[in-house]
Amino acid sequence: MPREPNRYARIIEQIFQSHYQEGAREVAFEREDIERAAATLGIKLPKNLGDVIYSFRYRVDLPEWIQSKAPAGEGWIIRPAGKARYRFVASTTLTIVPNALLAKVRYNRLIDIFTGVACYSLQSHLRTQVPGVGQVETDEVYIGLDRRGAQYVLPVQAKGKSDKLSIVQIEQDFAMCASKFPTLICQPIGAQLIAEDLIALFRFEEGQQGMVVETERHYRLVPPEEVTPMDLKAYRTRSLQG
């Protein structure tokens, strides 16, 4: 038997259905639509209205019926459109699975190693307002300097094993950098914990086709006693060849 949609799925589907017009690539709605949808469906209103939107932006996929209305090869994402306003947007789907815990990334200096930039952590769990976007949350912000003297801002979005990076979060990081650090080079980073000792890092850039993963690297963390003389010799040889 197919599983009945939960309360959040029924509400978000009702909101989309009430505003969608066939062939549309954007569907605008507002926070108050959550209350209207719950009333229409005759179901109990969630205590935290914002969690309905947050859930489908960052935690779970939109219902299949909504995704079926997206143009071929694309999917719907939810973007902010001002205070208490949002919009479904048809976008090329970008699936990023691997991620990392902030503490492991920081302790092992993985951002420095990955980017080749000397970095320090400016702030963890940054929450700020960005004009035209609204509230933006970034897991950690690094500031860096390369060997030429160029200065960087590197916003990091970190996820656990069961979560996925969202293209919306990366777009918001670009917007945050443009607003708060306009003179620095912005390089958004995604990090995901694949296993307890295996971390993947992604570097993003804005291309002609939209957001793309410019670089991806996987790093396995091992205790010092497990690094053998043969390993060290191999690393030296690789360094000289590079």
N, C-alpha and C positions, 0 to 999 in steps of 0.2 A: 504494500500500500504506500502511495506517495505521502511524504511527510507534509503536514499542514504548515503553511508559513507562520512564523512567529509574529508577535505583535509589531515589532519594528518593521519587518518586511511588509506586512499588510499596510502599515501607515505610509511608508515611503512609496509603495506601489500606487496607493490611492492619490498621493500628492502628484506623482508623475503623470498618472492617467488624467487627472483633472486639468492639467496645463499643457499636455503634449498635443501637438498637431502633426499629422502625418508628414514625414520628410524633414522635420525640424532637426537642426543640429545643436540647438541650445534650448533649454527649458528652464525658465526663471521661476523661482518660488521664494517664499519667505518663512520665517520661523513660525508665524501664526498659522501657517498651513498645517502644521503638525496637529494643532488643536482642532482645526476644521476636519481634518482627515479622521481623527479619532472619534469625533462626534458623528460623522457620516457612517462610520463602520460600527458604531455602537460599542466600542471597546474602551477600557479604562485608559485614561491619559497617563503616559509615563511621568514620574516625578521629575526627572531631569530631561527636559525637552531637547537640550543640546546634544545629549548622548545618542539620540536617534541619528542625527546627522554625522556625528563623530564616528559612530559605529560603521557606517557605510563609506566614510572617507578613508578610514585607516585600518579597520579590523576585518570586515567581512565583505563579500561580493554583493553587489546589487542583485535583486531578484531576477530570475531568468526572463520573466516577461518584459522587464525594462530593458535588459540587454538585447532582447530580440528586436527591439526597435532601433538599434544603432545601425548606421550604415555598414556595409560589408567591410570586414577587416578592422573595424573599430569597436570601441566599447564606451559606455558612459562613465564619466567620473563626475564628482561633485566639487565645484570650486566656489570660494566665497565671492560675493558680489556687493560687498558693503556691509554695514551693520545690520545683523539679523536677516540678511538676504543671501541667497545662494542661486546657483544654476547648475543643472545637469549639462555637461558638454560632451559631445561625441569626439573622441580622441583616439589616435593610434594607441593600441594597448602596449604597455611596456611592463613586462613581468620581471621583477627582480626578486630572487628568492633568498640568497645568502645574506647574513647580518652579524653584528658583534656587540658585545657589552662594552659600555663606555669605559669602565674601569680597566678592562683588559687591553683595550686599544690605547688608553693613556699610559698605563704602566709599561707596556712593551714598546712605546714610541712608534706605533705602527703608522700613524699619519706621516711622521717624518720619513720613515722608510719607504712608504708607498709613493709619496709625492716628490721626494728628493728635496724637500723644503724644511729648514729648521723651524719648528713650530712650538708654540706654547698655548696652553688652554686659557682663553680669555674668560669664558663663562660657560657654566653648565645650565641646561634647562632654561634657555632664554625664551622669554615670552614678551612679545612687543607688538605694537600696532604699526602696520604698514599702510600708507595711503593707497586707496584703491583696492586693497586686499582685505584689510581687517586684521584680526589678531593672528599672529604667526607664532608657532612654537618650534624651536630648534633644540635638539638634544644637547649639543655642545658646539661652541664656536672657538676655532683656533685662529691665531694670527701667526703668519710665517714670513720668512725672508729667505730668498734663494741666493746663490753664489754671485749673481749679478747685481744684487741689491734690490731686486723687485720685491714688493710687499704684497702679501696675499691674505685674504680672509677665507677660511675653510669651514663652512657650516657642516656639521655631521649629524646625520639621522641614523640612529642605531636601533636595531630590532633583534628580538630573540628568535629562537628556532621556528616557532609557529606563526610568527608575524611576517608581513611582507612590506617592503618599502613602497611608498605611494608616489606616483609621478607628481601629484599635487603638492606633496611636501617639498619635493625638489624644486618645483616652480616657485613656491613660496620662499624658499631659501635664496633663490636668485633675486627675487623681488626685495627681500629683506636686505641683502648685501647692497643692492643698488641704492636703497634708501638710507641705510645706516653707515655703510662703508663705501661711499661712491668713488674714492680714490684708490681703493685696493682691488687687486685681481681676485675675482670670485671663482672659487672652485668647489662646488658642493660635493660632499663625500657621503656615500651610503655604506653602512657597515652592518653585517649580519653574522650571527653566530650559527655556523653550520653544525658543529659539534663542540664539546667542551674545550677541545684544544685546536679547533679549526675555525678560522675567521676569514670571511671574504670582504674585500673592500672594492668599492666602485667609485669612479670619478666621472662626473657628468659634464656635458657641454650642450649648449643650444645650437642645433644645426638647422639646415633648411627644412628638414623633415620633422622638426620638433626636437624634443629632448632625446638625447642618445647617451649610451654608456661609452665614454671615451676610453677608459681603462678599467680592467678588472684583474685583481690579483687575489690569490688565496694564501693564507699564512697559517702554518701549523706551529703551535707553541709547544716547545719541548724543554724539560729540565736540563740544566747545564751538564749534569752527569751523563746524559744520553747523547751528547754531542761528541763524536769520536774524532781521533786524530785524522782519520780518512775524510771525515766530513769537512774539517777545517782546511785540509789540503785541497779538497774539491772547490771550496769557496774561494780560496786564494787563486786557484787556476782560473776559475770563472771570472774573478775580478780582473785579472791581468788580460784575459781575452776580450773582456768588455771594454 
